[in-house]
Amino acid sequence: MRPVQSLSASGKSWSALLALLAHFGSLSLAMGCDAPRATVDPKAHRSEVDRWHRARIAELEREDGWLTLVGLYWLSEGVNTFGGDPSNDFSYPGRAKPDAYGDSGIPQRIGSFILQDGSVRFEAEPGVGVFLAGLHVTSVALDPAEVIDPTVLQWGPLRWMAIRRDGRVAIRLKDAQSPVRAGFPGLDRYPVSTEWRLHASFERHDPPRIIQVPNIMGYVSELESPGTAVFDVAGGTYGLDLWREPADDPVNFFTAFADETNGTETYGGGRFIWIDAPDEKGHT
């Protein structure tokens, strides 16, 4: 029987990550993984990873991809003005020169967000063309609880939507002309290796375990974990708690963890992975 050990929060990146990744943490040594060890063709594996990478790049480079994110504005109760002028509650100056949209910059005021008892309505400034799904609108309710199909408004290259986090409401703003998107050089990658194509056994939590998951904004969410993926790697056996992302996804599980490259060579927030739901034998 292997001695049970715990992973300590040591190493050059872990101290900074602990505040963000306080859990993810049943990264503890288990007693062994009984998942099958299937042989994988390295060329087929490389081809699969390459397809995934190309799809990821395409998603990032879309007109509303994450490379276009330029602002997150937390709403106060009442009227919150928005536009290019610094006198607004939320200002975004945009570009200083005319562009493909034919404008010379962001209008001084695009409109106002009215927050009342958790509900949000956007009122467009008269004469400013704001659109919803290609239709001109002047007043629109925004549902910050809708994450699958949110209401997205648009003026020129700008798009925005309402989100709710830990009881607060914010406006997420994207700009298709963001210099980050325009100058995106692509992503560096480690060499593809079948060493990290791991087979795991699913150990169910009965009842489901409630785990605390922090996010980049410092909030902690309580999520239901139905089980742990247990796997062997680098001479040890480890487990990662899984949860649904989104919560009603019937096919995939989601998990996250940290390693010592985070914040130096890779994203400081850690590693985020969707995992296939286990088969009838509990393998994934």
Disulfide bonds with the S-S distance in Angstrom:
none
